């Protein structure tokens, strides 16, 4: 009897550990001078087909570089292959202390529309993705707990036509770091039935320090207002824009 009890306890502990795994999926539309309606940046930063130096990926404050070299609480686990030819790099991170995994996809900047649509479908719990890590499968895409979009606000330039569905589970939390993302993404996020945890009211630099700050709050189950404040503090720290301006830049939830 004691033997069976011990086995049960071990299995229960394993099951609880697995069930507490949280996942984040970050969709990055690489900065692209040629194919996006942006103010041009230096050529190496604005080559949407070269992730290694891209402003939003391989540059100092890009998602890959910042999490790998400047965020001590995130560990690069693996660089993965994607079957989607528009995803030029796919990387998996794990938090150093928490059972949280982050998958980041770098989309060819020419195909920002596809990146945006993939993010919106995932926000609507569509297109779940399973990634095998060690002996377990991690849930991303429409099955992730948190979804984020990083890049130019392509909805300023094009329309999307997505067949949204009713969401049976809890709403997905989403972060949208792009210029005026609240204005342009509101109709889509409402139809996706997602929860806008953090988005923007003005022009902004969608760099990874803001993303990390928001994720820190999400992992602590903070309110949207608390996460908004974290984002503002991080943005001011790196942009030196003043706390008033930073606080006015970010917002949470739907504002009627």
Protein Blocks (a to p, Z undefined) as FASTA:
>chain_A
ZZmmmmmmmmmmmmmmmmmpccdddddddddfklpccddddfklmmcklmklgmklmmmk
lmklmmmmmmmkbccfbdcddfblklmbdcddddfkbccddddddddfklmmmmmmmmmm
mmnopaiadddehjbccdehjlbfbdcdedddfklmbccdddddddfbdcdddddddehk
lmmmmmmmmmnopacfbacfbdcdddfklmmmmmmmmmnopafklmmmmmmmmmmmmnon
ojklmmmmpcedjdZZ
